[in-house]
Amino acid sequence: MVTGLVAVANIATAAEPVVDGHVYGWGAEGTYDPKPWTLDFPNEQAPFVDVAVDGLSWGGHTTLAVTSGGDVVAQGDYGSIATLMPASLRSQHVTAIEIFSGRAAALTQNGAIVTWANAPAPPAEYQNPSAPTGVIDVQLGGSSDSTAFGVGLKGDGTVFSWGNSGLVSRTPALTDVVQIDANNNAAFAITSQGDLYAWSTSTLPGLAGRIPDEVRNATIVDVSLNTNVAYALTDAGEVLSWSGSASGNISEDQRFPADQVDDRVVALSSSNGRGTDQTALTESGEFITWGASGSDIRKPPPVNLDAQRVVAMETASSAHTAMIFGPADQEPEPGVTSPPRVDGFPVVASELTGTPAQFNFETSNESNAWYYADAPDTPEGDWTRIGDTNPLPLTADLQGKYVVYRTQVEDPDGETWIADSTPIGPIEAQPPGVVEQPKINGIPVQNTQVTGIPATFNFPTETVVNEWYRADSADTPADQWTRVGNANPYRIVAADRDKYLVFRTTATDADGTVWTADSEPIGPIVQFTVSAASIEGEPLVGSTLTGVPGEFSYEPETVRYFWLIGGTEVVNVPEGGSLDLVLSDEHVGKTVQFYVQGSLAGLNATNFSPPTAPVEVPPLRVAEQPTINGVPVQNTQVTGIPATFNRTPASVTSEWYRADSADAPAEEWTRVSDANPYRIVAADRDKYLVFRTTATDEAGETLVSDSEPIGPIVQFTVSAASIEGEPLVGNTLTGVPGEFSYEPENVTYFWLIGGTEVINVPANGSLDLLLTEDHVGKTVQFYVQGSLAGLNATNFSPPTAPVELPPLANTSDSEISGTAKSGQTLTGTPATFNLEPDTVTHAWFTQPTEGGELTPIPDADGTELVLTDDHIGLNIVFRTTAVRGEETVDADSAPFGPIARADIPVDFSQEPTITGTPEVEQTLTGVAAEFTGDIEGQPLNEWLNAAGEVIGTGNTLALTTDHIGATVRFRTTVTEVASGEQVSSTSTPVGPVVDRFLEVGPPTIEGTPKVGQTLTGTPAEFRGGPELANVWLADGEVIEGATGTLLELTDEHEGATIAFRTVATRGDATLESTSAEVGPVAPKDDDGGVTPPPGPPTDREGGISAPDTVAPGETITVKVGENDDWAGEKVTVMLYSNPRELGTPTVGADGTFSVTIPTDVALGQHQLAVYDANGTIIGWQYITVASADDGSGPGDDSTGPGIGGRLPNAGADSSAALAPIGLAVLLAGAVTMGAAWRRRQQLIG
């Protein structure tokens, strides 16, 4: 079983239904949820077109997916990659997404790349890829932020990279690429032909440098990389893998489990280059998952792919996998795949370049042309044709217009298709200036004539002056050039030599502005000359002289070459001819010169080489020594090739000579013959031969040249062959060839049986002969035959003795296999023999373990033996007996044993038990099962959830929040020796596991402890999901009926300390938590404040700033005045229409204070007013109280009646609530309050 290959969980009888465009996924999430699909993605935004996954641990991962509308949707935020997504990306149409190790890249609809990363950010060269548009895929890699890189694939099949300089510099110039992938340190690309290319961040081999030959020789259709292993899918559906390590080893859990996959693999999951987990999809819709995450990997059920295809599939580390299904591939609707494109600047006098449109059907009658219109939204038929010149020069008549490049084609049905580029324009006017710079026609050579072409301007000129200027260098500033003259053409004079010339145009426009334009400088000015020629070679008859031309000061228009012989004879070298001159007898006594003549603009330049010495006749020399064709073997024919000389000798002879040794002095060689070819005779045997050429020159001097000797001369023979081996039936004889006196051209081998039967050995066949009973009584010989140059040589081995039968003997011993335990069956493998026996019998024996006599086992004469308790403690021997004629041979096995007792089956006498409390942060302890019987190894103790999944091993299990809701069992598993199978015993389950019951945060009180104010209690927080109840306390005593979170303070609370208590109950357990006390409760006017006016203010609107809309219970910030004039002052805050004091806060240093809107305030419009310590209105404004609910009630009504009962609500709804009591009572109260307000004002005043 391959580690990591997991059976599909919860396989249904039918394939799982999937929805096109939804994101599905699975992985080891740590929840132990057995359902196959564990990635609950927000598919309400489907359909999705791409998905990417990143993560390193069970609990931390991010999934990003792209909708068909170009939006990016996230689940999880591993490394904050979702939070840090650029805001600018949300306004762009995204087509693809990629994540790698906290870095991400998105492709936009126009083929551009947007990158981002978590902190710390990678270097700028990673973040800002200077990539061209047209990108269709991107992969990210790099083992750290400093080595981050990206690889992109363009629609034209080319690849590019950015970031890590090592990888970028090694990126190959590829074409026809259809897929890319990357990991920490390498990038891979596949072409449409199935070729795999790879490159790396360094010169170390790694994955990129260790691609095996079986991958290079296969047609690859998919590739996926993890941390250090690559997987390539062939067109035959085979998955090939290799490692980037120096050892080349792949751990067992990372090998593709081919032995357990019966179907053809059709796709590999992109592994985003990290982790050790991988997923493959088979043709039948099964997902194969393997890797180091082991049995915790989740797998989906099989899917029916008849109507779906996998649009995207990616696996991150720790087995997080996500995929998108889509409809089966369909033939696309005919249309434009790439619209026309225009490149260039829309300015008069510049050029625009058009690129034709591309279509997804076969086109005919294609035409491309330029069109213009006054507006970019002009209907297609109203554009005016300009022409088909490409690039298009922009002329003045196109100024203010818009231009498109239009492609028109016909489809196979004859229908016309028209595609326009995006309009470019409006075409802008060319700014005033030089249209064409001045130019100079001519060359910078003294005594030649140059012509200046004046500059042209795009405005009417008032005056134009054209002049020549001179300077010492081409980059001299314009104001430092010296005027030469205004003649045009201009003849270059001696004063111009080594200087530079420009032709300058100076013009004035109607405004008097001076415009100056210079031509490109020409120079430096040179005199037309050529340096001296030279000659290579010796002036000897038969030698070749080579002319070496001199160098011209300026490239000539024409060049001619000449040889001058003896100072008078001129030999013209043909145009394009060789500059070599072969010296002959005609040149003897004459000098030779080589000269060159060039012409340029009517000027001529000539120069000669120095003359050679007079040509001489050289001494006679050997050019090539004689050679011999043939072999040094008697009765063969050899041919001599005479020597050649540097010139023709007066006479030449060639002859054969013989000597006793190859290094014999010349005078010891004896003339043999002048026949050529020459047949080697017996007298030449053991001698050496040379072929000698003797030449004589005109002066009678003799020159001798010998070939290399051949020899010693031998007769073509072969020594006697021999035979290795004994002439016994069953043995193998080996023929040993004799040695030839000279290497033969052909050799054949034969066996001679009994002096008459010849067996030919096939070419390159074995020289062995296996003796059988057919050879008994016959002798055997081996012989060899060779041929060379028509000669033959043969020799035999001596004959062997007549072949005989050997004595009967065993060639192998008997053997025993099986298990040496009582109750088991042993199998005997009989011995083998060198001859076919007449009879073969078998027997079994026992033998004491210390050795000794064998005791036959009765009735045991077969090849199997069933062991019994009688055999315990003894060894067993198996015997094979062969009989042939009068010969008998016994062949015994090695002793087998000693025999042990039979294995005892496992019997559990006590089930496992669990102690401990099934609560988070508690530890459960398991007591292993008790059993009897024989087992292999040690018992395995495991913890299981309700689905039977293993959630821990060992005797203890620390409970965490992941276990909440689960029931837990403890299992002991052993491997039974008797059956070889695993047997288990499982405890009674405990649980479900609950969270720990404890307080995590005490209750708190907010508000002013003063009569007339409302206190707000925030309940304590508890773990464990208990039921909560609240109560208010005054001086430690419970306030009857005060069980809500609000308490309105009355006169009866004056002087008391107030506390807020939360009581938590879970089952029989109860926990209480009481807030810190506030108070004592102050009298209503104890702070020296003022009695609020009975009605809302009518003047001083403004002067404060507060939110326009608030919610019940919300704490808001109010700004007082324009500056910080009220800082440190105590103010009174009122809410109207029915007056309600919200507090007397002190204004902060920034001019603000905070106040809380009562939770029971009526919804609707109110007035918020602020008064100073004297009761003078500072300012007021309208606010609207709005609730997040349906607005059907005034808010929380949980405040208890307290000692003095319930206070009325403030707000517009209050009067309606009090209507049954009587409006007159309320009005009377308002008059009384108003009187009190006025009296207070008078007293203060």
Secondary structure, DSSP 8 states (H G I E B T S, - for coil): --TT----TT--SS-B---TT-EEEE---SS----S------GGG--EEEEEEEEEETTEEEEEEEETTS-EEEE--GGGTTTT--GGGGGS-EEEEEEETTEEEEEETTS-EEEEE-SS---HHHHS----S-EEEEEEE-SSGGG-EEEEEETTS-EEEEESHHHHHT-----SEEEEEE-SSEEEEEETT--EEEEESSSS-HHHH---HHHHTS-EEEEEE-SSEEEEEETTS-EEEEE-SSS----GGGS--GGG--S-EEEE-B-TT-SSEEEEEETTS-EEEEETTGGG------B--SSEEEEEEEE-GGG-EEEEEEE------S-EEE--EEEE--BTTSEEEEE--EESS--EEEEEEEEEESSTT--GGG-EEEE--SSEE--GGGTT-EEEEEEEEE-TTS-EEEEE---B---B---SSEEE--EEES-SBTT-EEEEE--EESS--SEEEEEEEEESSTT--GGG-EEEE--SSEE--GGGBT-EEEEEEEEE-TT--EEEEE---B--BB---B---EEES--BTT-EEEEE---BSS--SEEEEEEEETTTEEEE--TT---EEE--GGGBT--EEEEEEEEETTEEEEEE------BB-----EEE--EEES-SBTT-EEEEE--EESS--SEEEEEEEEESSTT--GGG-EEEE--SSEE--GGGBT-EEEEEEEEE-TT--EEEEE---B--BB---B---EEES--BTT-EEEEE---BSS--SEEEEEEEETTTEEEEE-TT---EEE--GGGBT--EEEEEEEEETTEEEEEE------BB-----EEE--EEES--BTT-EEEEE--EESS--SEEEEEEEEEETT----EE-TT--SSEEE--GGGBTEEEEEEEEEEETTEEEEEE---B--BB------EEEE--EEES--BTT-EEEEE--EEES-EEEEEEEEEE-TT--EEEESSEEE--GGGTT--BEEEEEEEETTTS-EEEEE---B---B---EEEE--EEES--BTT-EEEEE--EEES--EEEEEEEETTEE-TT--SSEEE--GGGBT--EEEEEEEEETTEEEEEE---B--BB-TTTTS-----SS---S-BBSEE--SEE-TT-EEEEEESSSSTTTT-B-EEEEETTTEEEE--B--TTSEEEEE--TT--SEEEEEEEE-TTS-EEEEEEEEE--SS-S-SSS------TTT------STTHHHHHTTT-HHHHHHHHHHHHHHHHHHHHHH-
